[in-house]
Amino acid sequence: MMKKEGEIRIPSGCAIAAVISKTGKLMSGEKIIKAMEPMHDRSNGLGGGFAAYGIYPDYKDFYAFHMFFDCRDTRKKCESFLKEHFEIVKGEIIPTRKIPEITDEPIIWRYFVTPLKSVLADLQLDEKEFVARTVVKINTEMNGAYVFSSGKNMGTFKAVGFPEDVGRFYRLDEYEGYSWTSHGRYPTNTPGWWGGAHPFTLLDFSVVHNGEISSYDANRRFIEMFGYKCNLQTDTEVITYILDYLVRRQHLTLGEAASVIAAPFWSTIESKTDKYDREKHKYLRTVFPSLLITGPFSIILGFDGGLMALNDRLKLRSMVVGEKGDKVFIASEEAAIRIMEPDAGNIWSPAGGEPVIVKVKEGAF
């Protein structure tokens, strides 16, 4: 017998949510975990994760490496490698709570590190570039070891499972941050595994993504010419590297980077009445054509001191924004915002290709 409409589960393809305090007020992870509950059916239990900013004030000057290891020997080998290049001020197991929903967990550690000045001098690199290269090297060359977070005063927490279970597993209700992002995964073309869950991070950049990147091969081929390696078995990884390349290495603003990855159509550019704006968009489309991301997507970028939300230019994936007091909320569905703040106002949906950028007041954290 043929099933009727409403009797067939049609996934909406991943869930994303975020909250930020513009005054830098710290919030526990409890509300962002609960925000994922009404969007449960948007994911299938093959990946969930969170990124939190401002959670390590006692170690805010050190890079926090969150790492997965397949065994104790791999951890010891990787730790020896780190000691050759970094001062390790603290290394410890990331606290978790055993719950039946999360199984087959790897060894999960974190290290607070700073690059050795002698190493930076020998290589003639600034510390961010050195850290980024180290992350790529470990993830590419060291079998069984994976750096899944590497920023200062922030951390990513992810696993195979539904996001609300992942949040409880990592005890995120015990952390406090001024900004949180979250993701529930429904993998379509790639496997569900611990390293493939979102967010994807490099330095302080973290990306959660709902959608598919049809331009992945073109994007990957271009970005790998600059030392990045896409080997984590999901298309979302490339978005993080593209944004790092455009903002940190090419010194574009967030708005300009958004105009590269979700570039306006040529007809839209030609119709712009402001000559400077028109010429700027022409330049960005001409110089970075291989970094245009095509396909349906909505993403939330977390960074040190802020968030950016962005839809593809045709707005093929849902995303809603709301506000209350000093807080801004972003989610795939309004229901998730209402869980975080029942009285949120100014609920609106960003236009396709138009970034929503929220920054914390300077000096607030």
N, C-alpha and C positions, 0 to 999 in steps of 0.2 A: 504494500500500500504506500502510495506517495505521501510524503510528509507535507504538511501545510506550513505556510509562512508562520513563523513564531515557534515552530517545533524543531527548527534546525538552528544550531548554534553557528552564527557567522561572526568570527572574531573581528574586532575593530583594529587589531594589529598594534599591540603594545599600549602601555599607559605611561604618561609622564606627569610629574608634578613638581612644584617648587614653591618656596616661600623665602622672602628676604626682608629683613628689617632695615629700613633706610637710615635709621639712627644707630645701627650696630648693636641693638639689643639682642642679648643671647636668648635662644629658645631651645628647649630640649627636642630630641628627635621623636617624641611621642606623637605629636600632631601630624607630622609628615608620614609616619607609619600608618596612622589611621586614615589619612587621605587616600591611601592606595586601596583600602577595603572596598569602597563602592565601585572601583574599577577592576575588581578581581577578574571578571570574565574577559578582560582585554588581554590577559596573559595566560599562559598555560603551565606555569610552574617550572619552566626551563631556564629561568633567569630573573633575578631581582637584585636591585642595588640602590645605594644612596651615596651622595657626596655631601660633606658637611664642612663649612668654613668657619674658622675661629675656634676650633675645638681643642687646640693645643697651645694655649697662651704661655705655658711654662717652657715650651720648646719652639716658640714662634720664629726664632732665627735659624732653625735647622730644617732641612728637608726631611719629611716624614715618608720613608719608604714602607709601604704596605706590600707584603710579599706572600705568595703561595709557593710552597715547596712540596715535592712529591715524596721526599723521605728525609731523614735526619742527615744522611751523608751529603745530599745536595745542599741542605742548609749550611752545613759546615764549610763546604767548598765555596759557596757564594759569600759567606761571611768572611772568609779569608781574602777573597777577591775585593770585597768592599774595604777591608782594612788596609789594603795596599793603596787605595785611592782616596779614602775618606777618613775623617775622625768620627768614630761612632761614639756618641755621647750616651746613648741608651739603646739596648736591644731587648725585646721582650715578646712573648706570645700575646697576640691580640685577644683580649678577653671575649669569650663567647659563652652562651648557655646552651646546654644540650636540649634539643627539642626533636620530637620524632619526625617533623616535616623536613628537616635538613639532614641529609645523609652524605656519606662518602666525602666528608670534608678533608681537604689537604692540610698540611701544616701551615698555620697562618701566623706570621710574625710581622713586627714593625721595628724599624730602625730609625733613630733620629741621627742624621749625619750632616757633616759639612765637608766640602772638598778640601783636600790638603793643598795648602798654598804652593808647596813645592811642585805638586803635580800640575796645577794650573799654570805655573810659571814655565815649566818645561814644555807644555803643550800650547802655551800662549792662547788660552781660551778663557772666556768669561765663565763664571760658575754655572749659569743657567744652561749654556750650551754644553758644558761638560756633563752636567747632570742628565740632560736630555740624551746625549750620546751614550752615557752609561746605561740608562734605562733600555734604550734600543739594543745595545750590545747584549745585556743580560737576557732580554726576552727573545733575542734571535739566536744566540750562540750557547746559552747555558740550559741544556735540557733539564726539565723538571723544576726550573725556577722561573718565576714570573713576577715582575714588579707591576702591581696594579694601581699604585698611587704614589706620587713623588713630589707633591707640592709642600710649601711651607704653611704651617698653621691650618692645615686642611687634611681631610682623609676621605678615601673612598672605601666603601664596604659592600661587597657583592658576593653572590653565591648562586647555585642552582636551587631554585625554589620560588615560591610566590613572594612578592616584595614584603608583605606584612610579616611573613615568617622570617625572612632574611633580617628585617629590622629587629625582631625579637631575638634572633640568634646572636646578633652582634651587640645586643644590649644597648641599642642606640638611645633608649629613653634615659640613659645615664650620661649622655653627652650633651653639651650645650654649644650651639653655634649661631652666628648671625644670619646664616644662609644655608638652606638645605635644598637638594634636588633628589629626585627619586625616579625609579623606572621599574615597570613590570614588563617582562619580555614575552613576545610571541614569535619565536624564530620561524622563519619561513624557508629561507634558502641556505641557512647555515646551522651547524649543530648547537645544541644547548650544553655549555660546559662552564666551569667556574670562571675561567678567564674571559669567556665570551659574553658574560653578563655585562650590562651597563651599570654605572657610567664607565666610559673610557677616558683615561686621563693622561696628561703629560705635563709635568710641572704643576702649576696651579690651575690649568685648564681642565675642565671635566665636561663631558658631553653625554646627554641622554637623548635618545632619538626614537621617534615613531615613524616607520615608513621603510621604503626601499630605495637604494641608490642605483639607478639604471646606468649611471655614468661611472660606476665604480672602477672599471678597468682603466679608463682614461685618466681618472683622478689618481689612481694608484700609481700608474706608470710615471706620471709627472712628479708626484710628491716623492717617490723613491729615488729620483735623481738627486735629491738633496739630503740623502742620508737616512731618511725614515724607512722603516720596514713594516709592511702590513702582513702580519703572519698570525693574527689572532682569530682567524676564521669567521669574521663578520664584517660587513661593509661599513658599519658605523665607525670602526677604528680610523678610517681615512679622514673623517670629518675633523677629529681632534688634531690630527697632524696638519691638515690644511689650515685650520685656524691658528695653530702655533706658528706655522710658516708665515702666514699673512700678517699676524699681529706682532709676534715677538721678533721675527727675523726680517720682515719687510716693513715693519713699523707703520702698518695701516691702522686706522682707527677701527673700532668695532663696526661702525656704520659702513665704512668702506669695505671691510671684509665681508659683511652681509651682502653688499652690492656685487661682490665677486661670486659668492657661492649661490646666491639667489638673484642673479643679475636680471634687471629689467629687460624686456624684449626690445629689440632695436627700434621698433616702431614707437614704443613708449619713451625711449631715450630721445628720439628725434622730436617728439611732441613737447618736450620740456621747454618752457619759455625762458628759464634762467640759463644764460649762456655758460656760466661757470659750472653749474650743475650738469648740464648736458655734456660738456666737454670732459668733465671728470668721469662720468659713467662710460663715455666712449673709451677713454683711456683704460679704465679698469677692465672692460670687456675685451679690449684689444691685447693688453699685456698678459692677462691671466685667463685665457679662454679655456684651458684644460682644467681649471679649478671650478668651473660652473658645475654645480651638482644638480642633476636632473632626476626626475622621479618624485613620487609623493613623499614629503617629509615634514615633520615638525620637530624642532630641536630646542633644547635648553642648554645654553653654555654657562657653566659656572666659572668664575674667575676670582682672583683676589680682589675683594671689594665690590663684587656685583654679579649680575645675571644678564644674559641676553636670550630672548626667546625669538624664534624665527620660523615662519612657515615657508614652504616652497612657493614660488611665484604664482602658481595656480591655486594655492590653498587646498590641496588634496588631502590634508590631514587636519583633524580638529585641534584647536587650541583656544583656551579661554583665559582671560586675565581679570583679576578683581583686586580691590584695595580696601583697606580698613586701617585708619590711623597711619602709623609709620610703616605698615607692612604691605607688600605686594605679593599676590598669589597667582600662580600660573599652573594650569592643569589641562589634561585632555578633555575633562568634563567639568561642568560647573558643580556637580555633586561633590567632587573632591575638594573644591574650594570651600563649599558650605560646611564640610566636615571640619576643616581647619578654622574657619571663621564664619559662623552662621549669619552674621550681620554684615558680611562683606558687601560693599557697594561698587558702583561704577563697573559692573560686569560687562565685558566687551570682548569681541573676537578680533585679533589683529588681522590686518589685510595681508594677502599673499605677498611675500617678499619684503614686508616692512618690519624691520627689527624693533623689538621692545627692549630697551636697555635701561636697567635700573642699577644705580650705584649707591653705595653707602656713603653718607656724608664724611668728608675727609677728616681723619683723626678720630673717628667714632669707635674704632676698634683697634 
